[in-house]
Amino acid sequence: MKFSVIIPARYGSSRFPGKPLADIGGKPMVVRVAERAARSGADEVLVATDHAGIARAVERHGYEAVMTRKSHTSGTDRIAEVAARRRYPGTRIVVNVQGDEPLIAPSLIRGVAADLARHADAAMATACHPITNARELANPNVVKVALDRAGYALYFSRAAIPWARDDFARGISRVPRGLPAYRHLGIYAYRVAFLRAFTRLAPAAIERFEALEQLRALAHGYGIHCAITRSTPHPGVDTPEDLGRILRRGRQK
């Protein structure tokens, strides 16, 4: 199986400006992500960015950066620009690895690519993890996904889904046994033919309100298969506080 990894890394962030360049053990965070991606077995690893400083940092550490437009509204749109410029064939699998996941497991990257290869009727593949913690289920910064019997996404939300009506009548204090609640892990695999189509899809209202780009695909009828992983999710970096936790974790090892 051949696949490419493209890491979208924009400089602007409402909660953490300049996040891709945050230092982790002497290297920018986006370079730490590229190092993980390079161990996944991908044929190539690229960083797609709108910022010359990010591109220079990536290239200084031996990885390839591609400058993209600043106007993209999602990482998927940014990746689609790179795929078009590189003239990938429609069957090529591309994995979107978020630039703020410095601890992502290389096996997860390869696993999502393989999951898409196994499901010819899926436009995208992603991953999720069972939720057992009530605080995590209630946290709007933790994206949840509801699945059908075949493992395809029914909906992604920042809200607690599925909602256990009786158990949650007085609030979310625990996750009831058997509730099929899953945390979405922010990694995607696509075929290039779908990426071409995605750029022509009108943004959906649910995508705008939830601020979740994958809802555009669901709103237009495209299937997203979710591989369920039992391993503990790697922590991402959304805020400076998240970065502090990762740095402390590294010092403790």
Residue pairs with C-beta under 8 A, 6 or more apart in sequence:
1 93
1 113
1 114
1 117
2 43
2 92
2 93
3 42
3 43
3 92
3 93
3 94
3 95
3 110
3 113
3 189
4 42
4 43
4 44
4 45
4 46
4 88
4 92
4 93
4 94
4 95
5 37
5 40
5 42
5 44
5 45
5 46
5 94
5 95
5 97
5 109
6 46
6 47
6 48
6 79
6 82
6 83
6 94
6 95
6 96
6 97
7 30
7 33
7 34
7 37
7 45
7 46
7 47
7 48
7 96
7 97
7 98
7 99
8 48
8 49
8 75
8 78
8 79
8 96
8 98
8 99
9 20
9 30
9 47
9 48
9 49
9 51
9 54
9 58
9 99
10 20
10 49
10 50
10 51
10 70
10 72
10 78
11 17
11 18
11 20
11 21
11 49
11 50
11 51
11 53
11 54
12 50
13 19
15 238
15 239
16 22
16 237
16 238
16 239
16 240
16 243
19 29
19 99
19 100
19 237
20 28
20 29
20 30
20 49
20 51
20 54
20 57
20 99
20 100
21 28
21 29
21 30
21 53
21 54
21 57
22 28
22 29
22 237
22 243
23 29
24 32
24 102
24 243
24 246
24 247
24 250
25 32
25 250
27 35
27 61
28 54
28 57
28 58
28 61
29 99
29 100
29 102
29 237
29 243
30 47
30 49
30 54
30 57
30 58
30 99
31 57
31 58
31 61
31 63
32 102
33 97
33 98
33 99
33 100
33 101
33 102
33 104
34 45
34 47
34 58
34 61
34 63
36 97
36 101
36 102
36 103
36 104
36 105
36 106
36 109
37 45
37 95
37 97
37 104
37 106
37 109
38 45
38 63
39 106
40 95
40 106
40 107
40 109
40 110
40 113
41 106
41 110
42 95
42 109
42 110
42 113
44 64
45 63
45 64
46 63
46 64
46 65
46 66
46 82
47 54
47 55
47 58
47 63
47 64
47 65
47 66
47 99
48 65
48 66
48 68
48 78
48 79
48 81
48 82
49 55
49 58
49 65
49 66
49 67
49 68
50 67
50 68
50 69
50 70
50 72
50 78
52 67
54 65
55 65
55 66
55 67
56 65
58 64
58 65
59 65
66 82
66 85
68 78
68 81
68 82
69 78
69 81
72 78
72 81
73 203
73 213
74 213
74 216
75 96
75 98
75 213
76 96
76 188
76 190
76 195
76 198
76 213
77 198
77 199
79 94
79 96
79 190
79 195
80 195
80 196
80 198
80 199
83 92
83 94
83 192
83 195
83 196
84 195
84 196
88 94
88 192
89 192
90 191
90 192
90 193
90 196
91 191
91 192
91 193
92 191
92 192
93 113
93 116
93 117
93 189
93 190
93 191
93 192
94 189
94 190
94 191
94 192
94 195
95 109
95 112
95 113
95 187
95 188
95 189
96 187
96 188
96 189
96 190
97 104
97 109
97 187
98 104
98 186
98 187
98 236
100 236
100 237
100 238
101 186
101 187
101 234
101 236
101 237
102 237
102 246
103 234
103 235
103 246
104 187
104 234
105 231
105 234
108 127
108 185
108 187
108 229
108 231
108 234
109 187
111 127
111 227
111 229
112 125
112 126
112 127
112 187
112 188
112 189
112 227
113 125
113 189
115 125
115 127
115 189
115 225
115 227
116 122
116 124
116 125
116 189
116 190
116 191
116 225
119 125
119 223
119 225
121 223
122 152
122 223
122 224
122 225
123 190
123 191
123 194
123 197
123 217
123 222
123 223
123 224
124 188
124 189
124 190
124 194
124 214
124 217
124 222
124 223
124 224
124 225
125 188
125 189
125 224
125 225
125 226
125 227
126 153
126 184
126 185
126 187
126 188
126 189
126 214
126 224
126 225
126 226
126 227
127 184
127 185
127 187
127 226
127 227
127 228
127 229
128 145
128 147
128 182
128 183
128 184
128 185
128 226
128 227
128 228
128 229
129 182
129 183
129 185
129 228
129 229
129 230
129 231
129 232
129 233
130 181
130 182
130 183
130 228
130 230
131 137
131 142
131 144
131 175
131 181
131 182
131 183
132 175
133 175
134 172
134 173
134 174
134 175
136 142
136 183
137 144
137 160
137 172
137 175
137 181
138 160
138 172
140 158
140 159
141 158
141 238
142 158
142 183
143 156
143 157
143 158
143 183
143 184
143 186
143 212
144 156
144 157
144 158
144 159
144 160
144 161
144 181
144 182
144 183
144 184
145 153
145 154
145 155
145 156
145 157
145 161
145 182
145 183
145 184
145 226
146 153
146 154
146 155
146 157
146 161
146 162
146 180
146 182
147 153
147 154
147 180
147 182
147 226
148 154
150 225
151 225
151 226
151 227
151 228
152 223
152 224
152 225
152 226
153 214
153 218
153 223
153 224
153 225
153 226
155 161
155 215
155 218
156 184
156 210
156 212
156 214
156 215
156 218
157 210
157 212
158 210
158 211
158 212
160 168
160 172
160 181
161 181
162 179
162 180
162 181
164 176
164 179
167 174
167 176
167 179
175 181
182 226
182 228
183 233
184 226
185 229
185 233
186 236
188 214
190 198
194 217
194 222
198 216
198 217
201 216
201 217
201 220
203 216
204 215
204 216
204 219
204 220
206 212
206 215
206 218
206 219
207 213
207 215
207 216
207 219
214 224
217 224
218 224
235 242
235 245
235 246
235 249
236 242
237 243
237 246
